[in-house]
Amino acid sequence: MNRTAQVAIVVALASLMACSGPTGPTEGRVDVGPWSGEHLRVDVTPAGATTEYDCAHGTIDEPLVADRTGRFSAAGTHTFDHGGPIRIDEVPNRHPARYDGRVTGDTLQLTVTVTDTVQVLGSFTLTRGAVSRLLKCL
C-alpha cells in the first residue's frame, strides 16, 4: 500500500470517529429541551431550566454546564404546591434550591436539595425527550 492510500485511510477513520456521537459524559451545556422521568420534568433552556414535579415546581436560574465528567451544579428555586385552589393572597412556599446532576448521553441523574432546610428531595433519572410521568396533587 502506498503512502497516499495510508494517509487516506487514516483521514477516513479519523473522520468517522469525529462524526460518531459521544457514548459517555461530555463537557459543555446540557442539551436544551425536555428531560423527563417519573415524578419530574425539566425543560432546559440556554439560560437555565424550569422544573415540574407531581406537587411542586421550580426554576434553575443559571445555564446548565457540565464538566468533562458530565457533572453540573446550579442554583435555583423549589416551590412546594398543594392540592385544591390557590388563594389570591397566598404566598408561594418557595425556597432556594441546588440542582446537582450528571449527564451521560441521553440520561440525566439529578439530585434536588432545598438549601435553607437542607432537605434532599430525591434523586431522579431523566431521559432526554421522554414523556414525563407526573401525578399532580389534587
HELIX and SHEET records of a PDB file:
HELIX    1   1 ARG A    3  CYS A   19  1                                  17    
SHEET    1   A 2 GLY A  28  ARG A  29  0                                        
SHEET    2   A 2 VAL A  65  ALA A  66 -1                                        
SHEET    1   B 9 GLY A  33  GLY A  37  0                                        
SHEET    2   B 9 LEU A  40  THR A  45 -1                                        
SHEET    3   B 9 GLY A  48  TYR A  53 -1                                        
SHEET    4   B 9 ALA A  56  ILE A  60 -1                                        
SHEET    5   B 9 ARG A  71  PHE A  80 -1                                        
SHEET    6   B 9 ASN A  93  THR A 104 -1                                        
SHEET    7   B 9 THR A 107  VAL A 114 -1                                        
SHEET    8   B 9 GLN A 119  ARG A 128 -1                                        
SHEET    9   B 9 GLY A  33  GLY A  37 -1                                        
END                                                                             
